[in-house]
Amino acid sequence: MEFPGPGIRSEPPLQPTLQLWPRRIVNPLSGAGESNLRPRAPKTPPDPVAPERGLLADVFSNPLDKRELFLVSLSLSKVGKRKIDQEGRVFQEKWERAYFFVEVQNIPTCLICKQSMSVSKEYNLRRHYQTNHSKHYDQYTERMRDEKLRELKKGLRKYLLGSSDLVSPERKQGLANASPREKAAVQPVEDVAGNLWEKLREKIRSFVAYSIAIDEITDINNTTQLAIFIRGVDENFDVSEELLDTVPMTGTKSANEIFLRVEKSLKKFNIDWAKLVSVASTGTPAMVDANDGLVTKLKSKVATVCKGSDLKSVCCIIHPESLCAQKLKMDHIMSVVVNAVNWICSRGLNHREFTTLLYELDSQYGSLLYYTEIKWLSRGLVLKRFFESLEEIDSFMSSRGKPLPQLSSADWIKDLAFLVDMTMHLNTLNLSLQGHSQIVTQMYDLIRAFLAKLCLWETHLARNNLAHFPTLKSVSRNESDGLNYIPNIVALKAEFQKRLSDFKLYERELTLFSSPFSVKIESVQEALQMEVIDLQCNTVLKTKYDKVGIPEFYKYLWSSYPKYRTHCAKILSMFGSTYVCEQLFSIMKLSKTEYCSQLKDSRWDSVLHIAT
């Protein structure tokens, strides 16, 4: 039965709720009484049908005051709202032909653009179709629409069959007879990745010079993954740094096998070998062996394709964790720190009690950092916090029956203090070397600067000047304490000089790129000397160089310097480290878990390319 008021229906469950409201509303702030009520309009004669309408009819048949209407509407809103999942909407088959939609996992999905709707509502589907696709598909006849619908469904079913191996190969036959709603997750990823791969191909075709970075890691399936990155420069000096390929090394890991995989990856993108400038690697024997390493094979390949070309080889500039472990020789410090920190942090009760102790002692820190061997930066931070919480750690470990006698040794504490200072210096360097699109000359300058600092620190320690070792200075009580650590500095300096030996071979070329207006002509290659002289005498370009610096300056370099432009493009394309590979491996470890490790290699290429 209908009542006055638009869209109001009689619902028996609502009547008891509505009858709870009093006919007269009294403001509790002003006290009870008739004086608080607004004068009411005279009631109309009773309607003979009114008893059947109940309270709701009475409300809308009389001009009640607004407070009553508000309370009634508030009650209605609390019990009358419907949720989408309670509406029971069902996808109708006729919408497939009308709007090119199918239901995938109970979600309406457009067969044309793969966009999904939140609810099976014809209005939403029709609006999407009319907004995005009607202009093209409205002109189809009924027969053409049916053929197009079958074609779109067939394409959807095809990629679902291709992805059925992700779950279980034996289910593939069952999925062949299943509806498209069974599974649809891989195709959108492949569509995005396919677009990115095509853009990468376009970029590669525009490169005038490029370099590659190569590194390998073992994934959760114990399969060695070879990562190949490419860094290229086009004629406008725009730099692109992209993942080229990830290759599973299921067989041997010899230099010849790695070379064949790299060659296959370059061939897949039709990359010109003559434009290859340098290769960056981690310096393992399989990579840099002088007789049969990957770099040797790549140099031979480039020389065969382009006579006179000299492929540059760059080892990753620095791996701080290996430097600290091998050259500083502080294992007697790290073993104690790691065992203590992991014993405290890996046990919930110990960690909570230690945190409480730090709070009661008003310590600077609220807890210790958990040490991990993988993250180098964690080592410096763990050491620093460990040193600054020595008293609390000593007290806690002793109270738990695990005393550390080293914490009472003055010499051990001095070694710890020196290691804290040294790792913090290395952390600062490591952070400055990280990041995408780093220019090799800038990285070379950072390493040279750190080498100069090592020489300075060696001189200072010989004089017991601890100005750059604040932690060691805070515990030093002897004028000869600094002398004990000179051998560590000397060993570290020798390692850095060894790491820089590759760059020393190209120092003149790097200097010509970074300082074209101050380089001495005698140190420039004869083929470039005339253009460099013209460049150094050009006051307009000198002003632009001073204003924008490198690499922006080379975008303004005129075509009258073709040889010098080519030289600069080659230097700009060089990798200074394999940091991009290490960053990719971090992404892989986070995403390639045991739950999704069964993805095909081609699927992982798509996922990783999107992620990077």
C-alpha positions in Angstrom: 0.0 0.0 0.0 1.4 3.4 -1.0 1.5 6.4 1.3 2.0 10.1 0.8 5.6 11.1 0.1 7.7 10.0 -2.9 9.3 6.6 -2.9 8.1 5.6 0.7 7.0 2.0 1.1 5.4 0.2 4.0 7.9 -2.1 5.6 6.6 -3.9 8.7 10.0 -4.3 10.4 10.3 -0.6 10.5 7.1 0.1 12.4 8.3 -1.0 15.9 11.4 1.1 15.5 9.5 4.2 14.5 7.0 3.8 17.2 9.8 4.2 19.8 10.0 7.9 19.0 7.7 10.1 21.1 5.1 12.3 19.5 6.3 15.3 21.4 10.0 16.2 21.3 11.4 18.0 24.4 14.7 19.8 24.3 16.7 18.4 27.3 18.8 21.6 27.5 15.8 23.8 28.3 13.9 21.5 30.7 10.7 19.5 30.2 7.4 21.1 29.6 5.0 22.2 27.0 6.6 25.7 26.8 9.5 24.0 25.0 7.4 22.8 22.1 6.7 24.8 19.0 2.9 25.5 18.3 1.6 22.8 16.1 -0.6 23.3 13.1 -4.1 22.0 13.5 -4.6 18.4 12.5 -6.6 17.5 9.4 -9.6 15.3 9.8 -8.7 11.7 10.4 -8.3 9.6 7.3 -10.2 6.3 7.4 -7.2 4.5 6.0 -4.8 6.0 8.4 -4.8 3.2 11.0 -3.4 0.9 8.3 -0.6 3.3 7.5 0.8 3.4 11.0 3.1 6.0 12.4 4.9 6.7 9.1 1.7 7.7 7.4 0.8 10.0 10.3 4.2 11.7 10.1 3.8 12.6 6.4 0.1 13.5 6.6 0.8 16.3 9.1 3.1 19.3 8.9 5.2 18.1 11.9 8.1 20.2 13.1 11.5 19.6 11.4 13.0 18.0 14.5 10.6 15.1 14.3 11.2 14.6 10.6 15.0 14.7 11.2 14.8 12.0 13.9 12.6 9.8 11.8 14.9 10.1 8.8 17.9 9.4 11.0 16.2 6.2 12.1 15.4 5.2 8.5 19.0 5.8 7.4 20.3 3.5 10.1 18.1 0.5 9.2 17.4 1.2 5.5 20.8 1.4 3.8 21.7 -1.4 1.5 25.2 -2.6 0.8 26.3 -3.5 -2.7 27.1 -7.0 -1.8 23.5 -7.4 -0.4 21.7 -6.2 -3.5 22.1 -9.6 -5.1 22.8 -8.2 -8.6 23.3 -10.8 -11.2 25.3 -10.4 -14.4 23.0 -10.9 -17.4 24.2 -12.7 -20.5 22.6 -10.2 -22.9 25.1 -7.5 -21.7 27.9 -9.5 -23.4 26.5 -8.7 -26.8 25.2 -5.3 -25.9 28.2 -3.8 -24.2 31.1 -6.4 -24.7 31.3 -7.3 -21.0 31.9 -10.6 -19.4 32.0 -11.7 -15.8 35.5 -12.6 -14.5 35.6 -13.8 -10.9 32.1 -12.2 -10.3 33.5 -8.9 -11.6 32.1 -7.4 -14.9 35.1 -6.9 -17.1 35.2 -5.1 -20.5 36.5 -7.4 -23.3 37.8 -4.4 -25.2 39.9 -2.5 -22.7 40.0 -5.0 -19.8 38.6 -2.4 -17.4 36.4 -3.8 -14.6 33.3 -2.5 -12.9 32.6 -2.6 -9.2 29.1 -3.9 -9.5 26.9 -5.8 -12.0 24.7 -2.8 -12.9 23.5 -2.3 -16.4 23.7 1.5 -16.1 27.4 1.4 -15.2 28.2 -1.0 -18.1 26.1 1.0 -20.6 27.8 4.3 -19.5 31.3 2.7 -19.9 30.5 1.4 -23.4 28.9 4.6 -24.6 31.7 6.7 -23.3 34.6 4.7 -24.5 33.6 2.3 -27.3 30.2 3.1 -28.8 31.7 5.4 -31.4 33.5 2.5 -33.0 31.3 -0.5 -32.3 27.8 1.0 -32.8 28.2 0.8 -36.6 28.6 -3.0 -36.4 25.7 -5.1 -37.6 24.3 -7.9 -35.4 26.4 -10.5 -37.2 29.5 -8.4 -36.9 28.9 -7.9 -33.2 28.5 -11.7 -32.7 31.8 -12.4 -34.5 33.6 -9.7 -32.6 32.3 -11.0 -29.3 33.5 -14.5 -30.2 36.9 -13.1 -31.2 37.3 -11.2 -28.0 36.3 -14.2 -25.9 38.7 -16.4 -27.8 41.6 -14.0 -27.1 40.6 -13.9 -23.4 40.5 -17.7 -23.2 43.8 -18.0 -25.0 45.8 -16.0 -22.5 44.0 -17.8 -19.6 45.1 -21.1 -21.0 48.7 -19.7 -21.3 48.6 -18.8 -17.7 47.1 -22.1 -16.4 50.6 -23.5 -15.8 51.0 -20.9 -13.1 48.8 -23.0 -10.8 49.0 -26.6 -12.1 49.7 -27.9 -15.6 47.2 -30.8 -15.1 44.4 -28.2 -14.7 45.0 -26.8 -18.2 42.5 -29.1 -19.9 39.9 -28.3 -17.4 40.5 -24.6 -17.9 40.1 -25.0 -21.6 36.4 -25.7 -21.1 36.0 -23.1 -18.3 34.5 -19.7 -18.6 36.7 -16.6 -18.8 35.8 -15.7 -15.2 38.0 -18.5 -13.9 41.2 -16.5 -14.0 42.3 -13.2 -15.5 45.4 -11.7 -14.0 48.4 -12.2 -16.3 47.2 -10.4 -19.4 47.1 -6.9 -17.9 50.7 -7.3 -16.7 51.8 -8.5 -20.1 50.0 -5.7 -21.8 51.8 -3.1 -19.7 55.1 -4.8 -20.1 54.7 -5.3 -23.8 54.1 -1.5 -24.2 57.3 -0.9 -22.1 59.3 -3.4 -24.2 58.2 -1.7 -27.4 59.2 1.7 -26.0 62.6 0.3 -25.1 63.1 -1.0 -28.6 62.4 2.5 -29.9 64.9 4.0 -27.5 67.6 1.5 -28.4 67.2 2.3 -32.1 67.9 6.0 -31.3 71.1 5.2 -29.3 74.4 6.6 -30.6 76.3 4.8 -27.8 75.4 2.3 -25.1 76.9 0.2 -22.3 75.8 -2.8 -20.4 76.0 -3.9 -16.7 76.0 -7.6 -15.8 75.6 -9.3 -12.5 74.1 -12.6 -11.2 72.2 -13.9 -8.2 70.6 -17.1 -7.0 66.9 -16.9 -6.5 64.6 -18.8 -4.2 64.5 -21.8 -6.6 68.3 -22.0 -6.5 68.5 -20.9 -10.1 71.2 -18.4 -11.0 69.6 -15.3 -12.6 71.8 -13.2 -14.9 70.6 -9.6 -15.0 71.6 -7.4 -18.0 71.0 -3.6 -17.9 71.5 -1.2 -20.7 72.4 2.5 -20.5 72.2 4.4 -23.7 72.5 8.0 -25.0 70.7 9.4 -28.1 71.8 12.3 -30.3 70.1 14.8 -28.0 72.2 13.5 -25.0 69.1 12.1 -23.3 70.2 9.1 -21.1 68.1 6.0 -20.7 68.9 3.3 -18.2 66.7 0.2 -18.4 66.5 -3.5 -17.7 67.4 -5.3 -20.9 66.9 -9.0 -19.9 67.0 -11.5 -17.0 68.3 -14.9 -18.0 68.1 -18.1 -15.9 71.4 -19.9 -15.9 70.2 -23.5 -15.7 73.4 -25.1 -17.0 77.1 -24.2 -16.5 78.1 -20.7 -15.4 81.2 -20.5 -17.5 82.3 -17.3 -19.2 81.4 -18.9 -22.6 77.9 -19.7 -21.4 77.4 -16.2 -20.0 78.7 -14.7 -23.3 76.2 -16.8 -25.3 73.3 -15.6 -23.1 74.4 -11.9 -23.4 74.8 -12.3 -27.2 71.3 -13.8 -27.5 69.8 -10.9 -25.4 71.4 -8.3 -27.6 70.3 -10.1 -30.7 66.7 -10.2 -29.4 66.6 -6.4 -29.5 68.7 -6.0 -32.7 71.3 -4.0 -30.9 74.4 -2.8 -32.9 77.6 -4.3 -31.4 79.6 -1.4 -32.9 77.9 1.1 -30.5 78.9 -0.9 -27.4 81.2 1.3 -25.3 81.8 -0.5 -22.0 80.7 -3.4 -19.7 80.4 -3.1 -15.9 80.7 -6.3 -13.8 81.4 -7.4 -10.3 85.0 -8.5 -11.1 84.5 -12.3 -10.6 86.9 -14.6 -12.5 84.2 -15.6 -14.9 83.7 -12.0 -15.8 87.2 -10.5 -15.9 89.6 -13.4 -16.5 92.3 -12.1 -18.9 92.4 -15.3 -20.9 88.8 -16.6 -21.0 86.6 -14.2 -19.2 83.4 -12.6 -20.4 85.0 -9.2 -20.9 87.7 -10.8 -23.1 85.1 -12.4 -25.3 83.0 -9.2 -25.5 86.1 -7.3 -26.6 86.9 -9.8 -29.2 83.3 -9.6 -30.5 83.3 -5.8 -30.7 86.7 -5.8 -32.4 85.4 -8.2 -35.0 82.3 -6.1 -35.8 84.1 -2.8 -35.7 87.8 -2.7 -36.2 89.7 -0.2 -34.0 87.0 -0.2 -31.3 88.3 -0.8 -27.8 85.6 -2.0 -25.3 86.1 -0.5 -21.9 85.8 -2.8 -18.8 84.7 -1.4 -15.4 84.5 -3.4 -12.2 82.0 -2.3 -9.7 83.7 0.6 -8.0 83.2 -0.5 -4.4 81.7 -3.3 -2.3 82.1 -1.9 1.2 81.2 -5.1 3.0 84.1 -7.0 1.4 86.5 -4.1 2.1 85.6 -4.0 5.7 85.6 -7.8 6.3 88.9 -8.4 4.3 91.0 -5.3 4.9 90.0 -3.8 8.2 90.4 -7.3 9.9 87.9 -6.6 12.6 86.2 -10.0 12.9 86.9 -10.1 16.7 84.6 -7.0 16.9 81.8 -8.1 14.5 81.4 -11.6 15.9 80.7 -10.3 19.5 78.4 -7.5 18.3 76.4 -9.8 15.9 75.9 -12.5 18.5 74.8 -10.1 21.2 72.5 -8.1 19.0 70.9 -11.2 17.4 70.5 -12.9 20.8 68.6 -9.9 22.2 66.5 -9.0 19.1 65.6 -12.5 17.8 63.9 -13.5 21.1 60.8 -11.7 21.9 61.1 -11.8 25.7 64.7 -10.7 25.7 63.9 -7.8 23.3 61.0 -6.6 25.4 63.0 -6.8 28.6 65.9 -5.0 27.1 63.7 -2.3 25.7 62.2 -1.8 29.1 65.7 -1.5 30.6 66.7 1.2 28.1 63.5 3.1 28.9 64.1 2.9 32.7 67.7 4.1 32.2 66.5 6.9 30.0 68.7 5.7 27.2 69.2 7.6 23.9 67.7 4.7 21.9 64.6 2.7 22.6 66.0 -0.5 21.1 68.8 -2.1 19.1 68.8 -2.5 15.4 68.6 -6.1 14.2 71.8 -7.0 12.3 71.6 -8.5 8.8 74.5 -9.7 6.8 72.8 -8.7 3.5 72.5 -5.0 4.2 75.8 -3.3 4.4 74.3 -0.1 5.7 72.9 -2.0 8.7 76.4 -2.8 9.8 77.4 0.8 10.4 74.1 1.7 12.1 74.2 -1.4 14.3 77.8 -0.7 15.4 77.0 2.9 16.2 73.9 2.1 18.3 75.7 -0.8 20.0 78.6 1.4 21.1 76.2 4.1 22.4 74.4 1.4 24.5 77.4 -0.4 25.9 76.6 0.0 29.5 73.0 -1.1 29.1 74.0 -4.1 27.0 76.6 -5.2 29.5 74.2 -4.9 32.4 71.4 -6.8 30.5 73.7 -9.7 29.3 75.2 -10.1 32.7 71.7 -10.3 34.3 70.7 -13.1 31.9 73.8 -15.2 32.6 75.5 -14.4 29.3 78.2 -11.9 30.3 80.5 -10.4 27.6 84.0 -9.9 29.0 85.0 -8.0 25.9 82.8 -5.1 27.0 85.1 -4.6 30.0 88.3 -4.5 27.8 89.5 -1.0 27.0 91.4 -2.2 23.9 88.3 -4.0 22.6 86.2 -0.9 23.1 88.8 1.2 21.2 88.7 -1.2 18.3 84.9 -1.0 18.3 85.1 2.8 18.3 87.5 2.9 15.4 85.3 0.5 13.5 82.2 2.6 14.2 84.0 5.7 12.7 85.3 3.8 9.7 82.0 2.2 8.8 80.2 5.5 9.0 82.7 7.0 6.6 82.2 4.1 4.2 78.4 4.4 4.6 78.6 8.0 3.5 80.6 7.1 0.4 78.3 4.2 -0.4 75.2 6.3 -0.2 76.7 8.9 -2.6 77.5 6.2 -5.1 74.0 4.8 -5.2 71.2 5.8 -7.5 70.1 5.6 -11.1 71.7 7.6 -13.9 74.9 8.3 -12.0 77.6 9.7 -14.3 80.8 7.7 -14.2 83.0 10.7 -13.9 81.2 11.9 -10.8 81.6 8.4 -9.2 85.3 8.4 -10.1 85.6 11.8 -8.4 84.0 10.5 -5.3 86.4 7.6 -5.1 89.4 9.8 -5.7 88.2 12.1 -2.9 87.8 9.2 -0.5 91.3 8.0 -1.4 92.6 11.4 -0.6 90.8 11.3 2.7 92.4 8.0 3.6 95.9 9.6 3.0 94.9 12.4 5.3 93.7 10.1 8.0 96.9 8.1 7.8 98.9 11.3 8.4 96.6 12.4 11.3 96.7 9.0 13.0 100.5 9.1 12.9 100.2 12.3 14.9 97.5 10.9 17.1 95.1 13.5 15.6 91.6 12.0 16.0 89.7 14.9 14.6 87.9 12.7 12.0 87.4 9.8 14.4 85.1 11.2 17.0 84.0 7.9 18.5 87.6 6.7 18.9 88.5 10.1 20.4 85.8 9.8 23.0 87.4 6.7 24.5 91.1 7.4 23.8 93.2 7.9 26.9 96.7 7.4 25.3 98.6 9.6 22.9 99.6 6.6 20.9 96.2 5.1 20.3 96.0 6.4 16.8 99.1 4.6 15.7 97.5 1.2 16.3 95.1 1.8 13.3 97.5 3.0 10.7 97.9 -0.5 9.2 94.1 -0.7 8.7 94.1 2.6 6.8 97.1 1.5 4.7 95.4 -1.8 3.7 92.1 0.0 2.9 94.0 2.6 0.8 95.8 -0.1 -1.2 92.4 -1.8 -1.9 90.9 1.5 -3.2 93.9 2.1 -5.4 93.4 -1.3 -6.9 89.8 -0.6 -7.5 90.7 2.6 -9.3 93.2 0.9 -11.6 90.5 0.4 -14.3 89.6 4.0 -14.2 93.2 5.1 -14.4 93.4 3.7 -17.9 90.6 6.0 -19.0 91.4 9.0 -16.8 92.3 11.3 -19.8 89.1 10.5 -21.6 87.1 11.1 -18.4 88.8 14.4 -17.7 88.2 15.5 -21.3 84.5 14.9 -20.7 84.2 16.6 -17.3 86.6 19.5 -17.8 86.7 20.3 -21.5 87.8 24.0 -21.0 90.7 23.3 -18.6 92.2 20.1 -20.1 95.6 20.4 -21.6 95.6 19.9 -25.4 98.7 17.7 -25.2 96.7 15.1 -23.2 93.9 15.0 -25.8 93.7 12.4 -28.5 95.0 13.8 -31.8 91.7 13.1 -33.6 89.9 15.4 -31.1 92.6 18.2 -30.6 91.3 20.6 -33.3 87.7 20.5 -32.1 88.7 20.9 -28.5 90.8 24.0 -29.3 87.8 25.5 -31.1 85.6 24.6 -28.1 88.0 26.2 -25.6 88.1 29.4 -27.6 84.3 29.7 -27.9 83.2 32.2 -25.2 79.5 31.5 -25.8 79.8 27.8 -25.0 82.2 28.6 -22.1 79.4 30.8 -20.6 76.8 28.0 -21.1 79.1 25.4 -19.5 79.6 27.6 -16.4 75.9 28.1 -16.2 74.4 24.6 -16.6 77.4 22.2 -16.1 77.5 18.7 -17.2 75.8 16.7 -18.6 73.3 19.4 -19.6 76.0 21.4 -21.4 76.4 18.7 -24.1 72.8 19.2 -25.2 73.8 22.7 -26.4 77.0 21.5 -28.1 76.7 22.4 -31.8 77.0 19.9 -34.7 80.3 21.5 -35.6 81.9 19.3 -33.0 80.9 15.8 -34.3 83.9 13.9 -33.0 83.8 15.5 -29.6 80.1 14.9 -29.3 80.6 11.2 -30.0 83.3 11.0 -27.4 81.1 12.6 -24.8 78.1 10.4 -25.7 80.3 7.3 -25.1 81.5 8.5 -21.7 78.0 9.5 -20.7 76.7 6.0 -21.5 79.1 4.2 -19.2 78.0 2.5 -16.0 80.2 3.2 -13.0 78.9 0.2 -11.0 76.5 -2.6 -10.9 74.2 -0.9 -8.4 71.2 -1.1 -10.8 71.6 -4.9 -10.8 71.8 -5.0 -7.0 68.7 -2.9 -6.8 66.9 -5.4 -9.1 67.9 -8.3 -7.0 66.4 -6.6 -3.9 63.1 -6.2 -5.8 63.3 -9.9 -6.9 63.9 -11.1 -3.3 60.8 -9.2 -2.2 58.5 -10.3 -5.0 59.8 -13.8 -6.0 58.6 -15.6 -2.9 57.7 -19.2 -2.4 54.1 -18.4 -3.2 54.8 -17.0 -6.7 58.1 -18.7 -7.6 56.4 -20.9 -10.1 55.8 -18.0 -12.6 57.4 -18.6 -15.9 60.6 -16.8 -16.8 58.8 -14.7 -19.4 56.2 -13.6 -16.8 59.0 -12.6 -14.4 60.6 -10.5 -17.2 57.4 -8.6 -17.5 57.0 -8.1 -13.7 60.6 -7.0 -13.2 60.6 -4.7 -16.1 57.5 -2.9 -14.8 59.0 -2.8 -11.3 62.3 -1.2 -12.5 
